[in-house]
């Protein structure tokens, strides 16, 4: 069984959707939320990698020309 966002499920039920359709829609949104969280964590790692690379490059350039 997949993860489901209960707030979305309840909202869809209140809006008149059938139980099966509301459940599937809430599960689909939860899957997208998990994908966005993974992309966000990968982006944070890449930011740290770029920052480290810039600092290392600046340190090498300062060492060479100073």
N, C-alpha and C positions, 0 to 999 in steps of 0.2 A: 504494500500500500504506500502510496506516495504522500508526501507532506502536503498539507492544505492550509490555506490562510482562512481562518474561521471568520474573520471580520468580512472578508469578501463573500464568503459562502452565505453568511447571514444577510448581507445586503442584497445579494441576488435572490435569495429566498423571499425576502420582504418585497422585492420588486416584481415578484410573480413568476420567477423561473422555476422549472421543475427541480426536484431534489437532485436528480442525476446530472442535469445540465449545470446546476450551480456547483456541484461537487467537482465535476470535470474542469470547469472554468477556474475554480479556486486552486485546484492542483496545478493547472497550466501556469497560472500566475506565480505560484510558489516555485516552480521549476525555473522560470525566468529570473526570479529574485535570487535564487542560488547561483545562476550563471553570472548575474551582475556582481554579486559578492566576490566571485572568483576573479573576474576581470579587474575589480577594484584592488584586490590584494596583489595581483600580478603587476598592476600599474604602480602600486606603492613600492614594490621590489625594484622595478625598473627605475623609478625616481632615485632611490638610494644608490643604485649602481651608477647612474649617470652623475650624480653628485660626487661619489667617490672618485670616478674617473676624472672629472673636472679638477677636483682638488689635487689628485696625484699628478695630473698633467701640469697644473700651475706650479706645483712644487718642483717638478723636474725643470721647467722653464726658468724658474727663479734660481735654481741651483746652477744651471748652465750659464746664465748671463749675469749673475750677480757676483 
